[in-house]
Amino acid sequence: MDRMYRLKNVTKVIKNQRVLEDINYEFENGKIYGLYGTNGSGKTMIIRVLSGLVVPTEGEVEIDGKVLHKDISFPPSVGIIIENMELLPKLTAKENLKALSEIKGIATDEDIESALEKVGLDTNKPVKKYSLGMRQKLNIAQAIFEKPELILLDEPTNALDEKSVTRVYDVLRKEKERGACIIMATHNKSDFSSICDEIIKVDAGRIEGVVNEN
């Protein structure tokens, strides 16, 4: 199904500070978008608002005509990476995804194994013994293993070496071909200039425009 994700006049105020200011943008399936800006620019807050984890102070998020926090509580099909993701330290990667899969009941054991294979995470160690890079691979696997229509990634290449970044980008291209809408945030535009259909500059809580459009 082709979906449209719309931010309509979205403003977010936290402690009298306007973190987002009158954001308007449309995202669609089958594209990869990059949100580019310095730390504190508002790009992560856009990810949080789109995910339904944060309620706008003003404006609304619309998904196919349905308004978040009014008609629906969360996007109907979403995978997400945000900072400080909670992983179960005593469980392995597969066991973590298995536990998550029981919430919705839509991912099979094959889906779990496929996601871990795609990101190159082949280990039976418990998560507490993982490096930062391994934890990030598991984060990415959990964002894609249920084949969501919307994939929201905050700093997805954090702690990954160059080979792993290339591998993850190949995974995201395949997710795009599958029809997913992928929105990534980074403070370094060069991180994803090769993969994004649109790179959107965010500054001081505002969208400053599209930096490039492939």
Secondary structure as the mmCIF struct_conf table of DSSP 4:
data_model
#
loop_
_struct_conf.conf_type_id
_struct_conf.id
_struct_conf.beg_label_comp_id
_struct_conf.beg_label_asym_id
_struct_conf.beg_label_seq_id
_struct_conf.end_label_comp_id
_struct_conf.end_label_asym_id
_struct_conf.end_label_seq_id
STRN STRN1 MET A 4 ILE A 14
TURN_TY1_P TURN_TY1_P1 LYS A 15 ASN A 16
STRN STRN2 GLN A 17 GLU A 28
TURN_TY1_P TURN_TY1_P2 ASN A 29 GLY A 30
STRN STRN3 LYS A 31 TYR A 36
TURN_TY1_P TURN_TY1_P3 ASN A 39 GLY A 40
BEND BEND1 SER A 41 GLY A 42
HELX_RH_AL_P HELX_RH_AL_P1 LYS A 43 SER A 51
TURN_TY1_P TURN_TY1_P4 GLY A 52 GLY A 52
BEND BEND2 LEU A 53 VAL A 54
BEND BEND3 THR A 57 THR A 57
STRN STRN4 GLU A 58 ILE A 63
TURN_TY1_P TURN_TY1_P5 ASP A 64 GLY A 65
STRN STRN5 LYS A 66 VAL A 67
STRN STRN6 LEU A 68 LEU A 68
TURN_TY1_P TURN_TY1_P6 HIS A 69 ASP A 71
STRN STRN7 ILE A 72 ILE A 72
BEND BEND4 SER A 73 PHE A 74
BEND BEND5 PRO A 76 SER A 77
STRN STRN8 VAL A 78 ILE A 81
TURN_TY1_P TURN_TY1_P7 GLU A 83 ASN A 84
TURN_TY1_P TURN_TY1_P8 PRO A 89 LYS A 90
BEND BEND6 LEU A 91 LEU A 91
HELX_RH_AL_P HELX_RH_AL_P2 ALA A 93 LYS A 104
HELX_RH_AL_P HELX_RH_AL_P3 ASP A 109 VAL A 119
TURN_TY1_P TURN_TY1_P9 GLY A 120 GLY A 120
BEND BEND7 LYS A 125 LYS A 125
HELX_RH_3T_P HELX_RH_3T_P1 VAL A 127 LYS A 129
HELX_RH_AL_P HELX_RH_AL_P4 LEU A 132 ILE A 144
TURN_TY1_P TURN_TY1_P10 PHE A 145 GLU A 146
BEND BEND8 GLU A 149 GLU A 149
STRN STRN9 LEU A 150 ASP A 154
BEND BEND9 GLU A 155 GLU A 155
TURN_TY1_P TURN_TY1_P11 PRO A 156 ALA A 159
HELX_RH_AL_P HELX_RH_AL_P5 GLU A 162 ARG A 178
TURN_TY1_P TURN_TY1_P12 GLY A 179 GLY A 179
STRN STRN10 CYS A 181 THR A 186
BEND BEND10 HIS A 187 HIS A 187
HELX_RH_3T_P HELX_RH_3T_P2 LYS A 189 ASP A 191
TURN_TY1_P TURN_TY1_P13 PHE A 192 ILE A 195
BEND BEND11 ASP A 197 ASP A 197
STRN STRN11 GLU A 198 ASP A 203
TURN_TY1_P TURN_TY1_P14 ALA A 204 GLY A 205
STRN STRN12 ARG A 206 GLU A 213
#
